[in-house]
Amino acid sequence: IGQDIYIRNRVDMNRAMDGDIVAVELLPESEWRAPNMRIGGADGADDDGGDGEVLGSKTHVAMIDPDEEAVSMNMSSGSVRPTGVVVGIIRRNWRARGYCGSLLPPKGTAYKDSHTMSVLVCPVEKKYPMVRIQTRQAQTLQDKRIVVAIDGWGTDSTYPEGHYVKTLGNIGDKDVETEVLILEHDINTAPFTPAVHACVPPLPWAVSEGDLADPNRKDFRHLPICSVDPPGCKDIDDALHIRKLPSGNYELGVHIADVTHFLQPGTAMDAEASSRATTTYLVQRRIDMLPKPLTEDICSLRANVERLAFSVLWEITEDAQVLSTSFTKSVIRSRAALTYAEAQTRIDDERMQDELTCNLRAMLSIAKLLRKARMDRGALELASPEVKFEIDTETQDPLDVGMYQLRETNRMVEEMMLLANCAVAERCLQSFPANSLLRRHPVPPSRQFEPLLQAATAVGFHIDIDSSKALAESLDRAVRDDDPYFNKLIRIMATRCMTQARYFGSGEVARPEYYHYGLAAPLYTHFTSPIRRYADVVVHRVLMAVLGLQPLPDGLRDREFMHQVVDNLNVRHKNAQLAGRASVDLHTLIFFKDKQITADARVTRVKRNAVIVFVPKFGLEGSVMLPNEDDYVLDEEKQTLTRRTDGIMLYRIFDVCAVSIRVEEGFGRRKSLVLEMCDRSRLAAE
């Protein structure tokens, strides 16, 4: 039918679970429904019946990566959706690794360990139903996070039947809850096997005479190369340089760690990297795709050491017109490993006139022109409310949390990486039109923009979604003089309307579908992070074949094999992102534990029984529940709530407000942030 089918509740799901392949009966149009305009109860309990969707009230950190992950966080509530019921389960996809949860607290009689009891386990993920298990350890397990597996789900049973697998530890313990999110998102944390470690050169490692004598590898050790990364970065994938040519043009270089020099096809390490597919970044923890000697030493483009690289070079004019592009293996010696803040300080300090600083200024100037050209083509400047934590060095608990500050140097590096990725995609596709690994961002269906359009219209702004360029121009115009944060909030909303960017094999889809909507790029791939992404490893191998450095591996010619690789890349990439966000959520809860904080907020949606607010300082969004929904009148079109007794408007979308934030434990031992409206005068008091 060309769009998703809305399943209203667990009854209509008919024992189906997330991930199952099902048969759905589409109901007559007279029975189609719109999502409910209510927010679920504060305890997070599921409604197993009722008509219409009850949206969960969980407060979450609203992190979205504009390029990588743009998920429609909510459907527009006003329009009727094709509605159906599950009539058959074609294939179960119950997780072999099990489900994390905790025992549902007993009603009345306390749990005892003396005899076998039938108990319900409440999963930490609300999308899964409770699981009934038989255990003699109920009293012991009642304050633990445990893992259960599902064995079956009878047609006459409200809940699936399962069995106890293992105990992870005490509920609320930071390490235990981290282990929960790792298991929930299927992140492989197993130690690398001896066979994998055998593929890694012994330390200390250094560039050899053979590497320097290789006719296919150029010596760039004399170039003024440096890297610019987040603070604490040890797995440095990329480094940059720029220098003036005698012609008056610039030579611009992007140098990427030559991981494929060490990661050979058909080895145990390659199989492991392909399976893991990506490095996962949690707060205070990194789960590597490759062994640490490679990621932090041998491949990392650290300062003042010689390293092997795969380089892309351009001759580019002062007005950022690319005249020529070349690709080569190389040897480099980075002169500095800078943070974004350090690079920005150099650029801004007019007293600093050394070669490296002057080059950074020139590169920033070129990056601004490249960015303007992209925006003129219709690239979207979206927004992501990323947060960063200040961590206690002893306890590893968060001391403070705040929005991540983006600097000009962040955008400078981003432009260089985009330029390299686009250039590599174009070159690979020229030589291997059926065997290249690319990345596309499908044009979002117009219905996904409904939440954005509704919100903007309610405050008098028109958003044009006919093209990415039209959308970009509309977002630029969405400015309110009385609220400098308004435009960023609109861009965050636009980001949530996007589809998800995906890897694909160039032989799998038609050429028009290669387009990357968010970047307004006809071709795009990932080349610049092979230390942490297996997709980039594949692209490096294709580019090596393009340059005649080695044959294209057989696996890249096998369409079925590549289809499996690409599917795994997409799944693992998404899992790693979700795990990272879950880690941010966890540390946000830890930060707010045992404290109540008042913060500035903005209304982002209004419902019959709640107001949804976004808190810029902490990058989180959550529901402020109203005491009695019958006291209020919702105008969905204008996105306002008025008091029924006197018609006074109380809340309107994008209103500036203040909320108090605290942590509570609710249904199923799930902790969540509770937000309550308060007077803005309390902001000054705190």
KELUMLUM-408136 format. One record per residue (C-alpha): x negated, y negated, z. Coordinates in steps of 0.02 Angstrom, whole numbers, padded with zeros to 5 digits, always signed. Example, Ala and Ser with C-alpha at 12.3 -4.5 7.8 and 13.67 -1.06 7.14 Angstrom:
BEGIN
-00615+00225+00390-00684+00053+00357
END
This chain:
BEGIN
+00000+00000+00000-00153-00111-00007-00163-00155+00177-00174-00081+00351-00024+00007+00427+00026-00051+00599+00051+00086+00730+00146+00007+00873+00100+00109+01026+00032+00274+01092+00199+00361+01067+00193+00322+00881+00011+00377+00876+00076+00552+00914-00079+00615+01007-00198+00542+00876-00357+00461+00939-00480+00335+00871-00581+00417+00731-00453+00552+00688-00398+00573+00507-00208+00569+00509-00053+00575+00401+00059+00424+00424+00241+00401+00379+00277+00224+00323+00438+00163+00403+00573+00074+00303+00543-00113+00288+00689-00146+00405+00587-00062+00542+00424-00155+00511+00364-00255+00659+00249-00400+00701+00120-00390+00840+00185-00443+01008+00157-00621+01066+00118-00561+01241-00048-00518+01322-00067-00354+01417-00070-00350+01606-00220-00413+01700-00265-00240+01763-00295-00181+01586-00174-00035+01600-00105+00037+01439+00075+00028+01388+00119+00199+01319+00287+00141+01256+00375-00015+01203+00394-00099+01036+00253-00205+00971+00070-00220+01009+00017-00273+01181-00151-00355+01161-00282-00312+01292-00324-00449+01414-00508-00406+01433-00622-00555+01442-00771-00531+01329-00926-00623+01273-00876-00683+01102-01037-00645+01009-01022-00630+00820-01165-00624+00696-01102-00720+00544-01197-00616+00415-01193-00446+00494-01031-00426+00585-00875-00525+00557-00726-00436+00629-00549-00501+00631-00525-00508+00819-00337-00525+00810-00197-00521+00686-00087-00671+00660+00059-00633+00769+00197-00711+00668+00205-00601+00513+00285-00430+00498+00164-00290+00455+00191-00126+00364+00231-00012+00510+00217+00176+00525+00206+00327+00637+00078+00467+00640+00162+00628+00582+00010+00740+00572-00173+00752+00622-00274+00814+00475-00441+00819+00563-00490+00787+00743-00647+00687+00774-00665+00712+00960-00837+00658+01013-00958+00800+01046-01053+00687+01166-00896+00664+01270-00813+00511+01347-00872+00407+01494-00748+00365+01630-00699+00382+01811-00565+00472+01910-00400+00383+01923-00383+00338+02108-00260+00454+02197-00086+00399+02245-00054+00441+02425-00155+00597+02472-00343+00573+02463-00450+00680+02351-00531+00833+02433-00668+00949+02374-00598+01106+02455-00493+01169+02308-00467+01145+02122-00366+00992+02079-00291+00924+01920-00350+00743+01903-00344+00609+01770-00504+00529+01705-00485+00350+01644-00608+00314+01501-00708+00153+01510-00651+00116+01332-00468+00069+01337-00435+00132+01160-00446+00312+01222-00310+00399+01324-00337+00467+01498-00401+00646+01502-00339+00779+01623-00472+00891+01699-00478+01027+01832-00612+01003+01964-00660+01054+02140-00769+00897+02158-00635+00762+02157-00689+00684+02321-00872+00683+02268-00834+00610+02097-00710+00475+02145-00840+00335+02148-00944+00400+02002-00955+00368+01816-00937+00539+01736-00933+00614+01561-00790+00726+01507-00758+00821+01346-00588+00851+01267-00536+01031+01237-00360+01010+01168-00199+00912+01169-00038+01011+01178+00117+00949+01090+00211+00940+01255+00071+00854+01353+00058+00668+01389-00131+00677+01402-00267+00782+01321-00346+00921+01422-00533+00920+01451-00674+00972+01564-00810+00889+01668-00980+00877+01583-01096+00777+01697-01112+00635+01821-01201+00476+01768-01207+00389+01938-01118+00264+02047-00987+00148+01974-01055-00029+01961-01240+00017+01965-01325-00082+01826-01430+00063+01761-01280+00180+01765-01168+00058+01673-01306+00032+01544-01314+00220+01520-01125+00218+01496-01132+00090+01356-01276+00182+01273-01177+00345+01273-01015+00259+01219-01102+00184+01067-01200+00342+01025-01373+00265+01041-01513+00392+01037-01629+00363+01184-01716+00532+01181-01907+00525+01187-01993+00546+01020-02049+00725+00992-02233+00778+00979-02205+00804+00792-02153+00621+00775-02300+00558+00879-02417+00663+00772-02372+00551+00624-02435+00395+00715-02619+00347+00692-02718+00351+00855-02753+00189+00948-02851+00080+00936-02808+00058+00752-02888-00065+00633-02881-00105+00447-03008+00008+00361-03134-00026+00224-03026+00083+00113-02877-00031+00142-02980-00184+00096-03050-00098-00059-02878-00043-00120-02853-00127-00291-02665-00134-00259-02686-00230-00097-02734-00415-00099-02839-00496+00035-02740-00639+00112-02839-00653+00272-02894-00829+00224-02717-00896+00211-02642-01006+00350-02515-00875+00404-02414-00879+00564-02258-00797+00637-02110-00883+00720-01999-00774+00831-01893-00773+00989-01991-00779+01153-02058-00611+01209-02050-00534+01036-02175-00392+01019-02113-00304+00862-02159-00444+00741-02093-00397+00568-02128-00556+00472-02252-00697+00452-02255-00850+00340-02370-00969+00250-02364-01120+00135-02505-01212+00049-02522-01347-00080-02580-01293-00253-02691-01397-00369-02538-01423-00480-02450-01515-00340-02328-01372-00314-02324-01259-00161-02368-01078-00139-02243-01005-00017-02271-00833+00060-02168-00713+00163-02270-00568+00233-02180-00415+00300-02254-00275+00404-02308-00133+00288-02217+00003+00385-02206+00122+00237-02396+00136+00234-02377+00237+00394-02200+00303+00376-02210+00432+00236-02058+00519+00159-02029+00698+00214-02115+00682+00382-02042+00712+00554-02057+00527+00593-01962+00480+00435-01822+00601+00476-01809+00528+00652-01811+00348+00589-01679+00388+00460-01569+00465+00594-01588+00321+00718-01575+00195+00575-01604+00041+00682-01682-00027+00840-01553-00071+00972-01578-00228+01074-01498-00234+01246-01524-00366+01379-01695-00325+01452-01713-00165+01351-01761-00117+01174-01725+00057+01105-01846+00080+00961-01818+00161+00792-02004+00201+00783-02134+00247+00916-02200+00099+01016-02381+00110+00953-02314+00068+00780-02184-00061+00829-02289-00162+00952-02466-00135+00887-02508-00052+00722-02369-00130+00618-02333-00286+00721-02403-00443+00637-02484-00507+00796-02595-00659+00802-02782-00648+00767-02783-00466+00712-02791-00395+00536-02633-00307+00482-02562-00227+00324-02416-00318+00245-02297-00317+00097-02295-00495+00031-02178-00598-00076-02252-00757-00150-02172-00899-00244-02235-01050-00336-02109-01182-00287-02093-01367-00324-02078-01503-00193-01891-01509-00227-01879-01320-00193-01863-01258-00372-01936-01083-00386-02052-01069-00536-02118-00892-00513-02105-00744-00394-02229-00604-00362-02240-00453-00247-02395-00366-00181-02464-00260-00040-02587-00363+00063-02700-00381+00213-02664-00531+00324-02728-00609+00484-02597-00715+00570-02669-00871+00651-02530-00892+00778-02378-00801+00848-02262-00944+00891-02091-00949+00971-01954-01052+00890-01974-01181+01029-02164-01190+01009-02151-01212+00821-02018-01347+00845-02127-01438+00970-02272-01439+00846-02162-01507+00708-02086-01643+00818-02250-01701+00895-02320-01829+00772-02487-01824+00861-02517-01646+00801-02595-01652+00628-02685-01484+00619-02665-01376+00464-02542-01254+00540-02427-01390+00606-02430-01487+00442-02387-01325+00351-02240-01295+00467-02174-01469+00426-02192-01435+00239-02105-01268+00258-01963-01346+00355-01941-01477+00219-01930-01341+00086-01812-01239+00196-01692-01386+00212-01685-01403+00023-01658-01216+00000-01520-01220+00128-01435-01368+00042-01441-01275-00124-01360-01122-00043-01224-01228+00035-01192-01312-00133-01167-01139-00207-01035-01101-00076-01131-01015+00065-01042-01024+00231-01115-01105+00385-01028-01003+00516-01056-01004+00703-01092-00873+00833-01079-00908+01020-01236-00811+01065-01292-00817+01245-01458-00794+01332-01498-00741+01510-01627-00800+01633-01680-00639+01719-01750-00615+01895-01921-00536+01871-01901-00428+02027-01720-00368+02024-01696-00387+01834-01526-00463+01874-01469-00618+01780-01502-00782+01870-01416-00890+01740-01325-00872+01575-01298-01001+01439-01273-01028+01254-01423-00987+01145-01499-01146+01074-01529-01143+00886-01670-01254+00824-01722-01312+00653-01860-01181+00657-01728-01043+00675-01650-01102+00513-01821-01121+00431-01864-00939+00461-01688-00886+00410-01706-00974+00241-01874-00891+00209-01802-00719+00248-01649-00749+00139-01759-00805-00005-01864-00647+00009-01715-00531+00026-01629-00604-00128-01789-00597-00231-01821-00415-00185-01640-00366-00222-01650-00443-00396-01817-00361-00436-01765-00188-00375-01603-00191-00472-01692-00237-00633-01795-00078-00628-01677+00040-00536-01498-00012-00574-01430+00152-00505-01551+00184-00361-01566+00021-00263-01505-00007-00086-01410-00171-00073-01300-00262+00051-01132-00338+00008-01005-00442+00099-00831-00416+00025-00716-00564+00002-00597-00563+00152-00412-00531+00113-00312-00690+00132-00210-00614+00276-00368-00607+00382-00377-00797+00378-00204-00817+00455-00265-00848+00634-00384-00983+00571-00254-01064+00458-00123-01063+00594-00241-01142+00720-00305-01276+00602-00132-01321+00537-00069-01341+00715-00190-01487+00740-00172-01563+00568-00315-01487+00469-00299-01398+00302-00417-01253+00271-00438-01203+00089-00482-01017+00070-00477-01005-00120-00665-00978-00124-00813-00978-00006-00861-01150-00069-00686-01217-00036-00689-01140+00137-00861-01214+00173-00803-01388+00123-00646-01371+00229-00750-01321+00380-00863-01472+00353-00711-01586+00359-00640-01508+00517-00710-01636+00638-00629-01722+00787-00710-01877+00859-00641-01841+01032-00719-01667+01043-00894-01635+00972-00872-01448+01003-00715-01435+00896-00806-01402+00732-00910-01262+00806-00753-01182+00877-00670-01188+00706-00824-01106+00630-00821-00969+00763-00639-00937+00718-00685-00930+00533-00822-00804+00571-00694-00689+00651-00591-00689+00491-00730-00613+00388-00747-00436+00328-00897-00333+00381-01056-00337+00277-01107-00162+00222-01252-00070+00144-01218+00020-00020-01306+00111-00160-01308+00011-00322-01233+00159-00416-01082+00172-00299-00981+00015-00339-00948-00097-00489-01065-00245-00517-00938-00380-00466-00927-00297-00295-01112-00326-00261-01072-00506-00209-01113-00567-00034-00971-00686+00010-01047-00766+00164-01212-00807+00078-01133-00844-00091-01267-00729-00163-01236-00617-00315-01369-00495-00250-01434-00466-00075-01529-00333+00022-01631-00310+00181-01819-00309+00156-01888-00415+00298-01871-00304+00453-01937-00128+00420-02000-00107+00599-01822-00112+00664-01710-00064+00515-01722+00093+00410-01628+00007+00268-01781-00104+00244-01892+00050+00239-01788+00118+00094-01798-00049+00004-01988-00055+00027-02000+00116-00057-01894+00060-00203-02000-00097-00224-02159+00007-00219-02088+00112-00360-02045-00047-00455-02226-00105-00441-02294+00066-00490-02376+00094-00322-02291+00261-00294-02152+00362-00376-01974+00338-00317-01944+00472-00183-01832+00613-00242-01705+00577-00107-01672+00405-00179-01623+00485-00345-01501+00605-00261-01334+00513-00255-01255+00628-00126-01407+00616-00012-01412+00427-00027-01226+00417+00009-01257+00506+00175-01405+00391+00214-01302+00235+00178-01155+00296+00282-01272+00326+00429-01352+00155+00407-01184+00069+00417-01124+00169+00568-01287+00150+00666-01302-00034+00624-01128-00068+00691-01154+00041+00845-01315-00052+00888-01227-00220+00873-01082-00164+00982-01202-00092+01111-01296-00256+01116-01136-00352+01146-01080-00228+01279-01247-00257+01366-01215-00444+01363-01040-00413+01434-01114-00306+01574-01244-00435+01623-01113-00572+01617-01010-00473+01744-01165-00450+01852-01199-00637+01845-01023-00681+01904-01019-00547+02039-00985-00619+02212-00966-00796+02147-00830-00908+02077-00880-01038+01949-00783-01180+01870-00821-01215+01687-00768-01323+01541-00656-01229+01417-00554-01246+01258-00385-01169+01220-00403-01053+01069-00230-00970+01067-00066-00980+01160+00047-00831+01195+00213-00812+01285+00132-00761+01447-00048-00820+01432-00167-00949+01366-00326-00889+01281-00476-00999+01317-00656-01007+01258-00791-01058+01382-00936-01135+01284-01066-01132+01423-01054-00944+01443-01000-00898+01267-00850-00800+01330-00666-00794+01289-00526-00730+01398-00345-00742+01449-00272-00856+01580-00114-00764+01634+00040-00869+01670+00139-00829+01829+00312-00815+01749+00330-00815+01561+00516-00858+01572+00466-01031+01633+00383-01072+01467+00433-01096+01285+00311-01045+01148+00305-01139+00983+00203-01019+00879+00188-01135+00729+00124-01283+00831+00031-01167+00952+00102-01253+01106+00178-01199+01271+00306-01313+01352+00392-01302+01519+00569-01240+01497+00646-01350+01631+00592-01521+01567+00511-01490+01396+00342-01557+01450+00201-01485+01345+00076-01396+01457-00045-01315+01336-00091-01339+01154-00222-01254+01048-00393-01338+01058-00346-01430+01218-00494-01466+01331-00469-01386+01501-00561-01313+01649-00558-01135+01716-00621-01045+01869-00707-00880+01834-00728-00730+01949-00745-00541+01937-00608-00418+01986-00595-00230+01975-00437-00171+01892-00355-00017+01821-00470+00133+01800-00613+00051+01897-00642-00067+01751-00720-00230+01806-00672-00387+01711-00681-00575+01724-00525-00661+01785-00495-00838+01723-00377-00963+01804-00336-01141+01753-00396-01275+01873-00409-01464+01881-00553-01537+01779-00603-01642+01929-00681-01483+01999-00810-01488+01859-00889-01644+01931-00882-01572+02106-00985-01422+02055
END
